[in-house]
Amino acid sequence: METRIIYQYFGSEDSSDRDIVFFVPELPATIEARSQWCKSLAEAHRHNTHDHRRLNANLAVTAHGSLLQVYKGTTDELNNALYVTYALHQQDFEPQIRQRLPRNTDLKFIRCTRMLLSALTRTVFRATVKQALQRGIHQRIAALKTIDFGQVEATAKGYKPEDIRKLAAFQLGQTLALDTGIELYTKNRIALYYPQLSDYLQRKTPVQTHALNDMLVRFISRLEQRVPHMTTTEE
């Protein structure tokens, strides 16, 4: 008899899509197998719940009330996001995460850098960011310095401009707050901490992009200050 897999919804309480983590006994050995299993679980969940919102699904392994391993993202961030936002959603299972993990701020800066560049690969910055993603942190910083969110227009496929701005605002706000010791895991909390990011987090359009560009400049400045002291600049 197949064991029912426990899952948890997490993240922003008013999101148009749903973030979900499936807790599994262990992760498959290959990325391809993990991806296929994650997709299969998400499709089965949609069928069983008749919820047709877009699912952002992930896999995780737990041990002693905290995450041990994750398919996507970083273990510390996902662990704490699950812990903090459990009560914001109607859940079908008891909480699996019973404690926070210490945050790795350097890793958050590195991951934020990659996510920002990756989100821009189908924009006018395509050539610059794709090249930077294949290189080291200094090339990635140089690429970030060329970004002007005011030049991000409709993409051929994938993210819309407002989706890119939302992702950037979320990641920049979350990372810069963590740099001050504050952990934020929903767009509403980020908007309270950085009101200038509110319109981007709500995907409002049209918008001026000065505030978002200013946050990017702040991020780059702090990243450049942190890099010389990092033990690694890779995820």
N, CA, C and O of each residue as an XYZ file, in Angstrom:
940
protein
N       0.844     -1.199      0.000
C       0.000      0.000      0.000
C       0.877      1.246      0.000
O       1.784      1.363      0.824
N       0.620      2.167     -0.904
C       1.445      3.362     -1.031
C       1.172      4.325      0.126
O       0.022      4.620      0.450
N       2.251      4.805      0.736
C       2.138      5.749      1.840
C       1.805      7.136      1.306
O       2.412      7.605      0.343
N       0.834      7.786      1.942
C       0.471      9.133      1.521
C       1.584     10.098      1.897
O       2.070     10.078      3.028
N       1.979     10.924      0.974
C       3.062     11.868      1.220
C       2.510     13.124      1.879
O       1.546     13.723      1.402
N       3.134     13.508      2.974
C       2.746     14.714      3.705
C       3.261     15.935      2.953
O       4.335     15.904      2.351
N       2.483     17.002      2.998
C       2.902     18.236      2.329
C       2.514     19.441      3.172
O       1.723     19.339      4.109
N       3.087     20.580      2.819
C       2.747     21.838      3.494
C       2.717     22.972      2.486
O       3.585     23.073      1.618
N       1.702     23.828      2.611
C       1.674     25.090      1.884
C       2.489     26.110      2.678
O       2.560     26.034      3.905
N       3.096     27.055      1.982
C       3.886     28.056      2.684
C       3.975     29.326      1.847
O       3.468     29.384      0.727
N       4.626     30.339      2.407
C       4.831     31.592      1.690
C       3.719     32.592      1.927
O       2.985     32.504      2.911
N       3.603     33.550      1.008
C       2.647     34.647      1.148
C       1.217     34.133      1.192
O       0.835     33.253      0.420
N       0.432     34.691      2.104
C      -0.937     34.218      2.311
C      -1.884     34.615      1.191
O      -2.923     33.980      1.011
N      -1.542     35.657      0.431
C      -2.436     36.145     -0.620
C      -1.845     35.955     -2.012
O      -2.188     36.688     -2.939
N      -0.973     34.991     -2.158
C      -0.326     34.756     -3.445
C      -1.322     34.208     -4.461
O      -2.241     33.473     -4.099
N      -1.143     34.563     -5.721
C      -2.024     34.078     -6.785
C      -1.714     32.626     -7.153
O      -2.552     31.941     -7.739
N      -0.524     32.163     -6.815
C      -0.190     30.757     -7.007
C       0.049     30.128     -5.634
O      -0.136     30.788     -4.611
N       0.450     28.883     -5.603
C       0.632     28.199     -4.322
C       2.020     27.590     -4.243
O       2.469     26.895     -5.154
N       2.692     27.868     -3.128
C       3.972     27.232     -2.840
C       3.700     26.007     -1.973
O       3.006     26.096     -0.960
N       4.240     24.887     -2.370
C       3.987     23.638     -1.649
C       5.268     22.818     -1.576
O       6.040     22.760     -2.534
N       5.481     22.191     -0.438
C       6.607     21.273     -0.255
C       6.060     19.886      0.064
O       5.218     19.722      0.948
N       6.547     18.903     -0.663
C       6.222     17.507     -0.375
C       7.377     16.913      0.432
O       8.531     16.960      0.007
N       7.055     16.355      1.595
C       8.076     15.757      2.452
C       8.258     14.294      2.055
O       7.330     13.492      2.159
N       9.447     13.963      1.606
C       9.727     12.627      1.075
C      10.808     11.949      1.925
O      11.587     12.626      2.595
N      10.853     10.609      1.896
C      11.850      9.888      2.710
C      13.284     10.199      2.305
O      14.167     10.308      3.156
N      13.512     10.341      1.002
C      14.831     10.702      0.497
C      14.686     11.259     -0.908
O      13.698     10.995     -1.593
N      15.677     12.029     -1.331
C      15.652     12.594     -2.673
C      16.283     11.623     -3.656
O      17.278     10.976     -3.332
N      15.717     11.511     -4.856
C      16.348     10.696     -5.892
C      17.770     11.181     -6.178
O      18.115     12.326     -5.884
N      18.572     10.319     -6.742
C      19.990     10.621     -6.926
C      20.250     11.689     -7.980
O      21.213     12.447     -7.866
N      19.400     11.759     -9.008
C      19.658     12.691    -10.106
C      18.665     13.852    -10.114
O      17.546     13.740     -9.613
N      19.102     14.962    -10.691
C      18.235     16.131    -10.828
C      17.020     15.791    -11.681
O      15.907     16.225    -11.387
N      17.241     15.006    -12.746
C      16.143     14.637    -13.635
C      15.072     13.846    -12.887
O      13.878     14.088    -13.060
N      15.503     12.910    -12.066
C      14.554     12.092    -11.306
C      13.816     12.932    -10.268
O      12.625     12.729    -10.033
N      14.517     13.864     -9.653
C      13.875     14.753     -8.681
C      12.820     15.617     -9.357
O      11.713     15.793     -8.848
N      13.191     16.153    -10.520
C      12.268     17.003    -11.266
C      11.010     16.240    -11.657
O       9.897     16.744    -11.505
N      11.188     15.031    -12.157
C      10.052     14.224    -12.597
C       9.143     13.868    -11.429
O       7.920     13.923    -11.556
N       9.723     13.507    -10.303
C       8.921     13.145     -9.130
C       8.166     14.356     -8.606
O       7.001     14.253     -8.222
N       8.832     15.500     -8.593
C       8.194     16.735     -8.126
C       6.998     17.087     -9.013
O       5.932     17.445     -8.512
N       7.179     16.986    -10.323
C       6.091     17.273    -11.255
C       4.942     16.284    -11.082
O       3.772     16.666    -11.114
N       5.281     15.026    -10.901
C       4.260     13.990    -10.733
C       3.432     14.224     -9.472
O       2.209     14.085     -9.496
N       4.090     14.575     -8.382
C       3.374     14.849     -7.134
C       2.488     16.080     -7.268
O       1.373     16.108     -6.748
N       2.986     17.095     -7.963
C       2.202     18.316     -8.156
C       0.958     18.040     -8.994
O      -0.127     18.528     -8.678
N       1.116     17.260    -10.058
C      -0.025     16.929    -10.911
C      -1.061     16.105    -10.147
O      -2.262     16.336    -10.286
N      -0.607     15.161     -9.353
C      -1.525     14.348     -8.554
C      -2.251     15.214     -7.526
O      -3.433     15.004     -7.251
N      -1.542     16.181     -6.966
C      -2.148     17.076     -5.978
C      -3.248     17.920     -6.621
O      -4.325     18.082     -6.047
N      -2.977     18.452     -7.802
C      -3.999     19.236     -8.516
C      -5.242     18.381     -8.774
O      -6.371     18.830     -8.578
N      -5.015     17.163     -9.209
C      -6.132     16.263     -9.515
C      -6.945     15.940     -8.261
O      -8.175     15.935     -8.298
N      -6.266     15.677     -7.172
C      -6.948     15.270     -5.936
C      -7.658     16.420     -5.233
O      -8.681     16.215     -4.579
N      -7.120     17.628     -5.365
C      -7.686     18.781     -4.645
C      -8.557     19.655     -5.533
O      -9.259     20.534     -5.034
N      -8.522     19.427     -6.844
C      -9.264     20.248     -7.808
C      -8.872     21.725     -7.692
O      -9.675     22.618     -7.963
N      -7.645     21.955     -7.293
C      -7.101     23.313     -7.197
C      -6.212     23.530     -8.412
O      -5.163     22.901     -8.547
N      -6.641     24.424     -9.294
C      -5.936     24.584    -10.562
C      -5.033     25.813    -10.596
O      -4.584     26.240    -11.659
N      -4.774     26.376     -9.411
C      -3.784     27.441     -9.357
C      -2.401     26.880     -9.676
O      -2.139     25.693     -9.480
N      -1.524     27.747    -10.167
C      -0.168     27.291    -10.464
C       0.518     26.866     -9.169
O       0.505     27.594     -8.177
N       1.115     25.680     -9.195
C       1.824     25.166     -8.028
C       3.322     25.338     -8.206
O       3.889     24.931     -9.220
N       3.952     25.938     -7.222
C       5.407     25.982     -7.153
C       5.826     24.884     -6.180
O       5.868     25.096     -4.968
N       6.132     23.726     -6.717
C       6.345     22.544     -5.877
C       7.819     22.300     -5.598
O       8.691     22.651     -6.392
N       8.071     21.689     -4.449
C       9.430     21.366     -4.033
C       9.398     20.050     -3.262
O       8.341     19.605     -2.814
N      10.558     19.442     -3.116
C      10.716     18.224     -2.333
C      11.670     18.497     -1.183
O      12.621     19.266     -1.330
N      11.422     17.873     -0.042
C      12.311     18.064      1.102
C      12.339     16.820      1.973
O      11.371     16.063      2.048
N      13.472     16.631      2.625
C      13.666     15.541      3.576
C      13.837     16.150      4.959
O      14.597     17.104      5.127
N      13.136     15.608      5.951
C      13.222     16.138      7.312
C      13.950     15.165      8.240
O      14.042     13.965      7.981
N      14.458     15.730      9.323
C      15.064     14.929     10.389
C      14.991     15.724     11.680
O      15.493     16.845     11.755
N      14.365     15.144     12.693
C      14.301     15.755     14.022
C      13.674     17.151     14.002
O      14.130     18.050     14.708
N      12.636     17.327     13.198
C      11.883     18.573     13.221
C      12.453     19.712     12.417
O      12.025     20.855     12.578
N      13.411     19.431     11.553
C      13.935     20.470     10.660
C      14.308     19.832      9.329
O      14.375     18.608      9.214
N      14.548     20.661      8.334
C      14.898     20.135      7.019
C      16.341     19.660      6.988
O      17.239     20.281      7.558
N      16.531     18.555      6.314
C      17.865     17.989      6.142
C      18.384     18.220      4.728
O      19.576     18.443      4.519
N      17.461     18.162      3.752
C      17.844     18.269      2.348
C      16.652     18.766      1.552
O      15.511     18.421      1.859
N      16.910     19.583      0.520
C      15.838     20.099     -0.326
C      16.211     19.919     -1.792
O      17.387     19.857     -2.150
N      15.194     19.838     -2.621
C      15.409     19.739     -4.071
C      15.769     21.099     -4.646
O      16.770     21.223     -5.352
N      14.972     22.119     -4.358
C      15.210     23.461     -4.891
C      15.414     24.447     -3.751
O      14.761     24.352     -2.712
N      16.328     25.395     -3.954
C      16.555     26.421     -2.947
C      17.595     26.002     -1.926
O      18.373     25.075     -2.154
N      17.598     26.700     -0.794
C      18.547     26.401      0.267
C      17.801     25.850      1.479
O      16.677     26.255      1.774
N      18.440     24.936      2.160
C      17.792     24.245      3.271
C      17.390     25.202      4.382
O      16.286     25.106      4.918
N      18.282     26.128      4.731
C      17.989     27.030      5.846
C      16.818     27.952      5.537
O      15.954     28.158      6.390
N      16.778     28.510      4.329
C      15.698     29.432      3.988
C      14.350     28.717      3.904
O      13.353     29.201      4.439
N      14.321     27.574      3.237
C      13.049     26.860      3.109
C      12.563     26.380      4.474
O      11.372     26.464      4.776
N      13.472     25.883      5.289
C      13.099     25.437      6.633
C      12.391     26.555      7.398
O      11.316     26.349      7.961
N      12.999     27.733      7.412
C      12.445     28.829      8.202
C      11.178     29.399      7.582
O      10.286     29.858      8.296
N      11.095     29.371      6.253
C       9.867     29.818      5.590
C       8.699     28.903      5.960
O       7.593     29.377      6.218
N       8.945     27.609      5.986
C       7.911     26.652      6.387
C       7.502     26.869      7.840
O       6.320     26.812      8.177
N       8.477     27.115      8.683
C       8.219     27.311     10.113
C       7.401     28.574     10.359
O       6.445     28.564     11.135
N       7.785     29.659      9.692
C       7.170     30.965      9.950
C       5.778     31.085      9.341
O       4.896     31.698      9.942
N       5.564     30.511      8.158
C       4.317     30.767      7.428
C       3.300     29.630      7.516
O       2.268     29.682      6.846
N       3.563     28.627      8.310
C       2.625     27.498      8.433
C       1.212     27.976      8.759
O       0.246     27.531      8.140
N       1.093     28.871      9.721
C      -0.225     29.304     10.206
C      -0.950     30.233      9.236
O      -2.120     30.551      9.450
N      -0.281     30.667      8.182
C      -0.908     31.579      7.223
C      -1.788     30.846      6.213
O      -2.494     31.482      5.431
N      -1.751     29.532      6.227
C      -2.472     28.743      5.227
C      -3.300     27.655      5.907
O      -2.965     27.180      6.992
N      -4.381     27.279      5.245
C      -5.154     26.128      5.716
C      -4.376     24.868      5.354
O      -4.164     24.576      4.177
N      -3.959     24.137      6.359
C      -3.090     22.989      6.146
C      -3.861     21.681      6.308
O      -4.879     21.623      6.999
N      -3.360     20.648      5.664
C      -3.964     19.320      5.757
C      -3.208     18.393      6.700
O      -3.672     17.293      7.001
N      -2.040     18.839      7.168
C      -1.223     18.014      8.053
C      -0.648     18.865      9.176
O      -0.557     20.088      9.066
N      -0.267     18.200     10.247
C       0.413     18.872     11.352
C       1.781     19.372     10.877
O       2.356     18.809      9.945
N       2.300     20.418     11.509
C       3.596     20.957     11.064
C       4.721     19.943     11.228
O       4.829     19.273     12.255
N       5.538     19.845     10.216
C       6.693     18.945     10.245
C       7.954     19.660     10.720
O       8.906     19.027     11.176
N       7.945     20.988     10.607
C       9.112     21.788     10.990
C       8.848     22.410     12.351
O       7.902     23.181     12.513
N       9.669     22.083     13.317
C       9.436     22.522     14.690
C      10.489     23.493     15.204
O      10.435     23.916     16.359
N      11.442     23.848     14.354
C      12.488     24.763     14.798
C      13.114     25.481     13.607
O      13.101     24.986     12.480
N      13.651     26.641     13.885
C      14.379     27.396     12.869
C      15.788     26.831     12.711
O      16.309     26.144     13.589
N      16.387     27.145     11.559
C      17.799     26.871     11.331
C      18.550     28.194     11.238
O      17.967     29.198     10.829
N      19.825     28.220     11.606
C      20.627     29.438     11.417
C      20.709     29.775      9.930
O      20.845     28.881      9.095
N      20.626     31.056      9.605
C      20.671     31.470      8.205
C      22.106     31.691      7.734
O      22.956     32.172      8.483
N      22.354     31.331      6.486
C      23.636     31.570      5.820
C      23.454     32.787      4.920
O      22.974     32.664      3.794
N      23.836     33.953      5.414
C      23.580     35.195      4.685
C      24.412     35.286      3.416
O      23.926     35.773      2.396
N      25.654     34.827      3.460
C      26.477     34.840      2.251
C      25.811     34.037      1.138
O      25.751     34.480     -0.009
N      25.319     32.868      1.484
C      24.662     32.017      0.491
C      23.428     32.700     -0.077
O      23.135     32.561     -1.265
N      22.703     33.437      0.758
C      21.525     34.162      0.283
C      21.925     35.215     -0.742
O      21.240     35.372     -1.752
N      23.005     35.931     -0.511
C      23.478     36.924     -1.475
C      23.857     36.261     -2.796
O      23.539     36.780     -3.866
N      24.529     35.124     -2.726
C      24.935     34.417     -3.941
C      23.714     33.914     -4.703
O      23.641     34.042     -5.925
N      22.772     33.350     -3.986
C      21.563     32.826     -4.636
C      20.727     33.953     -5.221
O      20.198     33.821     -6.325
N      20.601     35.049     -4.503
C      19.849     36.197     -5.008
C      20.461     36.705     -6.309
O      19.743     37.034     -7.253
N      21.780     36.767     -6.353
C      22.476     37.204     -7.571
C      22.103     36.321     -8.752
O      21.777     36.822     -9.828
N      22.150     35.011     -8.552
C      21.825     34.096     -9.646
C      20.367     34.213    -10.063
O      20.060     34.187    -11.255
N      19.467     34.343     -9.097
C      18.043     34.427     -9.417
C      17.723     35.700    -10.195
O      16.921     35.670    -11.129
N      18.340     36.808     -9.819
C      18.115     38.058    -10.549
C      18.572     37.930    -11.993
O      17.851     38.306    -12.917
N      19.772     37.397    -12.182
C      20.296     37.261    -13.539
C      19.475     36.255    -14.349
O      19.185     36.491    -15.522
N      19.105     35.150    -13.733
C      18.332     34.124    -14.443
C      16.985     34.658    -14.908
O      16.509     34.294    -15.984
N      16.367     35.522    -14.104
C      15.059     36.081    -14.459
C      15.137     37.020    -15.652
O      14.123     37.327    -16.278
N      16.339     37.472    -15.964
C      16.511     38.459    -17.036
C      17.034     37.846    -18.331
O      17.397     38.573    -19.255
N      17.075     36.519    -18.409
C      17.658     35.879    -19.585
C      16.788     35.983    -20.836
O      17.261     35.688    -21.934
N      15.530     36.395    -20.694
C      14.674     36.567    -21.872
C      14.323     38.039    -22.086
O      13.267     38.363    -22.629
N      15.207     38.909    -21.662
C      14.999     40.350    -21.814
C      16.103     40.938    -22.678
O      16.921     40.204    -23.232
N      16.126     42.256    -22.794
C      17.166     42.924    -23.581
C      18.552     42.705    -22.988
O      19.557     42.978    -23.644
N      18.615     42.217    -21.756
C      19.897     41.966    -21.101
C      20.370     40.528    -21.295
O      21.327     40.093    -20.654
N      19.703     39.799    -22.171
C      19.948     38.368    -22.364
C      21.431     38.029    -22.547
O      21.963     37.192    -21.817
N      22.094     38.659    -23.498
C      23.481     38.301    -23.814
C      24.399     38.512    -22.615
O      25.246     37.672    -22.308
N      24.220     39.634    -21.951
C      25.075     39.962    -20.806
C      24.879     38.989    -19.658
O      25.847     38.481    -19.094
N      23.612     38.728    -19.311
C      23.370     37.901    -18.123
C      23.664     36.424    -18.389
O      24.125     35.725    -17.487
N      23.411     35.938    -19.592
C      23.697     34.533    -19.885
C      25.197     34.270    -19.815
O      25.630     33.229    -19.320
N      25.976     35.205    -20.304
C      27.429     35.066    -20.221
C      27.894     35.107    -18.768
O      28.753     34.326    -18.359
N      27.320     36.022    -17.997
C      27.714     36.157    -16.593
C      27.367     34.917    -15.786
O      28.116     34.534    -14.888
N      26.239     34.283    -16.095
C      25.821     33.098    -15.353
C      26.782     31.925    -15.543
O      26.788     30.989    -14.744
N      27.585     31.975    -16.593
C      28.557     30.918    -16.849
C      29.910     31.228    -16.227
O      30.851     30.442    -16.337
N      29.997     32.380    -15.573
C      31.279     32.806    -15.014
C      31.173     33.014    -13.506
O      30.213     32.578    -12.871
N      32.179     33.687    -12.943
C      32.270     33.838    -11.501
C      31.527     35.042    -10.965
O      30.853     35.763    -11.699
N      31.669     35.240     -9.663
C      30.904     36.267     -8.971
C      31.231     37.671     -9.454
O      30.338     38.516     -9.511
N      32.483     37.948     -9.803
C      32.835     39.299    -10.226
C      32.198     39.644    -11.574
O      31.780     40.781    -11.793
N      32.126     38.665    -12.471
C      31.439     38.881    -13.745
C      29.933     39.048    -13.521
O      29.278     39.811    -14.231
N      29.402     38.348    -12.553
C      27.972     38.472    -12.258
C      27.656     39.846    -11.663
O      26.626     40.442    -11.976
N      28.536     40.336    -10.816
C      28.344     41.678    -10.267
C      28.401     42.716    -11.383
O      27.596     43.647    -11.418
N      29.355     42.548    -12.290
C      29.467     43.482    -13.420
C      28.190     43.474    -14.252
O      27.742     44.522    -14.718
N      27.608     42.298    -14.440
C      26.362     42.202    -15.204
C      25.222     42.896    -14.472
O      24.419     43.587    -15.099
N      25.138     42.723    -13.162
C      24.089     43.384    -12.385
C      24.165     44.900    -12.524
O      23.139     45.580    -12.521
N      25.368     45.422    -12.643
C      25.546     46.871    -12.740
C      24.999     47.436    -14.050
O      24.812     48.647    -14.167
N      24.744     46.579    -15.027
C      24.198     47.053    -16.308
C      22.672     47.042    -16.323
O      22.059     47.529    -17.273
N      22.059     46.495    -15.288
C      20.613     46.291    -15.294
C      19.859     47.574    -14.966
O      20.178     48.275    -14.006
N      18.863     47.860    -15.779
C      17.906     48.944    -15.534
C      16.523     48.326    -15.705
O      16.129     47.973    -16.816
N      15.792     48.196    -14.613
C      14.485     47.542    -14.688
C      13.489     48.319    -15.543
O      12.463     47.773    -15.950
N      13.779     49.573    -15.814
C      12.932     50.358    -16.702
C      13.014     49.900    -18.143
O      12.151     50.234    -18.955
N      14.051     49.133    -18.466
C      14.227     48.636    -19.834
C      13.681     47.221    -20.023
O      13.752     46.666    -21.119
N      13.147     46.651    -18.972
C      12.584     45.300    -19.077
C      11.198     45.401    -19.690
O      10.274     45.937    -19.078
N      11.061     44.885    -20.896
C       9.789     44.936    -21.614
C       9.226     43.527    -21.759
O       9.773     42.571    -21.210
N       8.137     43.410    -22.497
C       7.477     42.113    -22.673
C       8.465     41.072    -23.194
O       9.251     41.347    -24.101
N       8.417     39.892    -22.620
C       9.318     38.821    -23.010
C       8.633     37.878    -23.991
O       7.406     37.807    -24.052
N       9.443     37.157    -24.756
C       8.893     36.239    -25.752
C       8.092     35.118    -25.089
O       7.043     34.714    -25.590
N       8.591     34.628    -23.976
C       7.874     33.604    -23.220
C       8.393     33.628    -21.791
O       9.456     34.179    -21.506
N       7.628     33.024    -20.908
C       8.057     33.017    -19.516
C       7.516     34.198    -18.756
O       6.334     34.522    -18.867
N       8.364     34.850    -17.981
C       7.944     35.959    -17.130
C       7.445     37.158    -17.924
O       7.981     37.488    -18.982
N       6.409     37.805    -17.397
C       6.009     39.122    -17.858
C       6.868     40.138    -17.117
O       7.458     39.798    -16.091
N       6.958     41.390    -17.611
C       7.761     42.404    -16.911
C       7.380     42.556    -15.449
O       8.253     42.685    -14.591
N       6.078     42.541    -15.155
C       5.656     42.696    -13.757
C       6.057     41.491    -12.903
O       6.267     41.624    -11.698
N       6.162     40.308    -13.534
C       6.635     39.134    -12.799
C       8.115     39.270    -12.452
O       8.544     38.903    -11.358
N       8.886     39.801    -13.397
C      10.314     40.006    -13.156
C      10.519     41.030    -12.052
O      11.362     40.846    -11.174
N       9.744     42.115    -12.098
C       9.867     43.130    -11.046
C       9.472     42.564     -9.685
O      10.101     42.873     -8.673
N       8.428     41.735     -9.664
C       8.002     41.138     -8.397
C       9.092     40.233     -7.844
O       9.425     40.317     -6.662
N       9.648     39.373     -8.680
C      10.715     38.487     -8.233
C      11.898     39.284     -7.712
O      12.451     38.969     -6.659
N      12.287     40.322     -8.453
C      13.435     41.136     -8.043
C      13.169     41.833     -6.718
O      14.032     41.854     -5.841
N      11.976     42.404     -6.570
C      11.636     43.107     -5.332
C      11.641     42.146     -4.150
O      12.133     42.484     -3.073
N      11.097     40.959     -4.348
C      11.049     39.974     -3.264
C      12.457     39.562     -2.858
O      12.795     39.562     -1.674
N      13.276     39.210     -3.843
C      14.626     38.744     -3.543
C      15.500     39.846     -2.952
O      16.238     39.608     -1.995
N      15.421     41.041     -3.514
C      16.232     42.146     -3.001
C      15.808     42.521     -1.589
O      16.652     42.703     -0.711
N      14.501     42.636     -1.368
C      14.016     42.975     -0.039
C      14.381     41.919      0.984
O      14.831     42.238      2.085
N      14.187     40.667      0.623
C      14.478     39.559      1.530
C      15.971     39.511      1.881
O      16.340     39.307      3.037
N      16.814     39.702      0.873
C      18.258     39.601      1.088
C      18.799     40.771      1.893
O      19.586     40.574      2.819
N      18.387     41.979      1.553
C      18.876     43.148      2.283
C      18.366     43.160      3.720
O      19.068     43.620      4.621
N      17.163     42.664      3.941
C      16.660     42.554      5.313
C      17.470     41.523      6.095
O      17.833     41.759      7.247
N      17.751     40.382      5.470
C      18.546     39.355      6.139
C      19.929     39.888      6.491
O      20.508     39.500      7.506
N      20.453     40.766      5.666
C      21.755     41.386      5.923
C      21.749     42.181      7.225
O      22.800     42.396      7.830
N      20.568     42.617      7.656
C      20.435     43.347      8.922
C      19.943     42.442     10.054
O      19.687     42.910     11.163
N      19.813     41.139      9.766
C      19.371     40.197     10.783
C      17.877     39.965     10.823
O      17.379     39.324     11.748
N      17.140     40.478      9.827
C      15.685     40.343      9.783
C      15.299     39.305      8.728
O      15.718     39.405      7.575
N      14.505     38.318      9.118
C      14.036     37.298      8.182
C      12.608     37.611      7.752
O      11.714     37.742      8.588
N      12.400     37.728      6.443
C      11.089     38.039      5.876
C      10.721     36.949      4.876
O      11.525     36.591      4.015
N       9.494     36.420      4.996
C       9.114     35.290      4.157
C       7.808     35.483      3.392
O       7.333     34.547      2.748
N       7.221     36.675      3.448
C       6.030     36.962      2.647
C       6.181     38.334      2.016
O       6.925     39.182      2.508
N       5.459     38.540      0.913
C       5.557     39.836      0.247
C       4.978     40.953      1.103
O       5.440     42.091      1.020
N       3.969     40.650      1.930
C       3.401     41.678      2.802
C       4.399     42.131      3.853
O       4.477     43.319      4.166
N       5.159     41.195      4.400
C       6.179     41.552      5.386
C       7.301     42.359      4.744
O       7.818     43.303      5.341
N       7.668     41.985      3.537
C       8.706     42.743      2.835
C       8.221     44.154      2.541
O       8.980     45.114      2.676
N       6.951     44.287      2.137
C       6.385     45.606      1.835
C       6.319     46.486      3.082
O       6.491     47.701      2.990
N       6.072     45.889      4.238
C       6.072     46.655      5.483
C       7.468     47.148      5.819
O       7.643     48.269      6.297
N       8.456     46.310      5.568
C       9.842     46.660      5.887
C      10.429     47.610      4.856
O      11.213     48.497      5.193
N      10.046     47.420      3.602
C      10.504     48.282      2.502
C       9.280     48.757      1.714
O       8.969     48.179      0.673
N       8.581     49.789      2.181
C       7.359     50.262      1.506
C       7.583     50.639      0.045
O       6.664     50.551     -0.769
N       8.791     51.054     -0.284
C       9.081     51.455     -1.659
C       8.999     50.284     -2.639
O       8.973     50.488     -3.853
N       8.959     49.059     -2.114
C       8.866     47.876     -2.974
C       7.436     47.377     -3.149
O       7.201     46.427     -3.896
N       6.492     47.996     -2.478
C       5.122     47.478     -2.433
C       4.494     47.313     -3.813
O       3.917     46.264     -4.103
N       4.594     48.321     -4.662
C       3.957     48.247     -5.985
C       4.513     47.102     -6.822
O       3.772     46.446     -7.554
N       5.809     46.865     -6.716
C       6.420     45.773     -7.484
C       5.984     44.416     -6.935
O       5.727     43.481     -7.694
N       5.906     44.322     -5.620
C       5.493     43.064     -4.996
C       4.053     42.713     -5.340
O       3.692     41.537     -5.391
N       3.229     43.733     -5.576
C       1.827     43.527     -5.948
C       1.632     43.431     -7.460
O       0.502     43.355     -7.943
N       2.733     43.433     -8.199
C       2.709     43.348     -9.659
C       1.895     44.483    -10.302
O       1.260     44.283    -11.337
N       1.917     45.644     -9.700
C       1.187     46.772    -10.274
C       1.866     47.245    -11.554
O       3.084     47.148    -11.710
N       1.041     47.759    -12.462
C       1.553     48.265    -13.719
C       0.619     49.341    -14.245
O      -0.595     49.212    -14.089
N       1.137     50.402    -14.863
C       2.563     50.713    -15.023
C       3.153     51.269    -13.735
O       2.426     51.761    -12.872
N       4.458     51.188    -13.612
C       5.144     51.714    -12.434
C       6.458     52.370    -12.858
O       7.038     52.031    -13.889
N       6.907     53.309    -12.041
C       8.261     53.828    -12.181
C       9.212     52.821    -11.535
O       8.857     52.173    -10.550
N      10.397     52.691    -12.078
C      11.310     51.657    -11.580
C      12.491     52.216    -10.792
O      13.436     51.490    -10.483
N      12.437     53.511    -10.465
C      13.572     54.118     -9.758
C      13.844     53.416     -8.428
O      14.996     53.125     -8.104
N      12.796     53.145     -7.663
C      12.986     52.541     -6.338
C      13.591     51.146     -6.443
O      14.425     50.763     -5.622
N      13.170     50.390     -7.451
C      13.708     49.044     -7.634
C      15.171     49.109     -8.063
O      15.998     48.330     -7.589
N      15.483     50.035     -8.954
C      16.875     50.221     -9.358
C      17.738     50.645     -8.177
O      18.881     50.207     -8.053
N      17.197     51.494     -7.312
C      17.942     51.932     -6.126
C      18.234     50.754     -5.195
O      19.323     50.659     -4.628
N      17.260     49.863     -5.043
C      17.477     48.684     -4.198
C      18.539     47.769     -4.801
O      19.325     47.159     -4.076
N      18.559     47.677     -6.116
C      19.586     46.876     -6.776
C      20.967     47.454     -6.511
O      21.914     46.709     -6.257
N      21.090     48.770     -6.567
C      22.369     49.428     -6.286
C      22.811     49.129     -4.851
O      23.983     48.843     -4.607
N      21.875     49.195     -3.906
C      22.190     48.882     -2.508
C      22.654     47.434     -2.371
O      23.605     47.137     -1.648
N      21.974     46.553     -3.069
C      22.340     45.137     -3.022
C      23.752     44.925     -3.559
O      24.559     44.235     -2.937
N      24.046     45.514     -4.706
C      25.370     45.357     -5.315
C      26.456     45.874     -4.379
O      27.504     45.246     -4.229
N      26.206     47.012     -3.756
C      27.180     47.595     -2.831
C      27.482     46.646     -1.672
O      28.645     46.427     -1.331
N      26.437     46.085     -1.069
C      26.643     45.162      0.046
C      27.294     43.859     -0.421
O      28.117     43.285      0.292
N      26.928     43.397     -1.608
C      27.532     42.183     -2.147
C      29.033     42.381     -2.341
O      29.829     41.513     -1.982
N      29.413     43.513     -2.904
C      30.836     43.789     -3.126
C      31.599     43.866     -1.805
O      32.761     43.468     -1.738
N      30.964     44.366     -0.772
C      31.603     44.429      0.541
C      31.754     43.043      1.166
O      32.715     42.792      1.894
N      30.820     42.154      0.887
C      30.825     40.832      1.508
C      31.734     39.833      0.791
O      32.324     38.965      1.433
N      31.852     39.947     -0.525
C      32.561     38.943     -1.318
C      33.972     38.641     -0.807
O      34.324     37.465     -0.709
N      34.801     39.642     -0.475
C      36.167     39.322     -0.025
C      36.227     38.453      1.229
O      37.249     37.821      1.499
N      35.149     38.419      1.986
C      35.135     37.666      3.241
C      34.395     36.333      3.124
O      34.291     35.596      4.104
N      33.881     36.020      1.933
C      33.139     34.776      1.742
C      34.090     33.594      1.612
O      35.153     33.701      1.002
N      33.694     32.464      2.194
C      34.485     31.246      2.048
C      34.240     30.584      0.699
O      35.090     29.844      0.205
N      33.082     30.848      0.104
C      32.772     30.370     -1.241
C      31.822     31.349     -1.900
O      31.021     31.997     -1.225
N      31.909     31.457     -3.214
C      31.003     32.338     -3.955
C      30.119     31.533     -4.896
O      29.561     32.076     -5.850
N      29.994     30.243     -4.626
C      29.119     29.370     -5.409
C      28.053     28.782     -4.490
O      28.263     28.644     -3.285
N      26.899     28.436     -5.079
C      25.819     27.829     -4.280
C      26.150     26.379     -3.959
O      25.366     25.699     -3.296
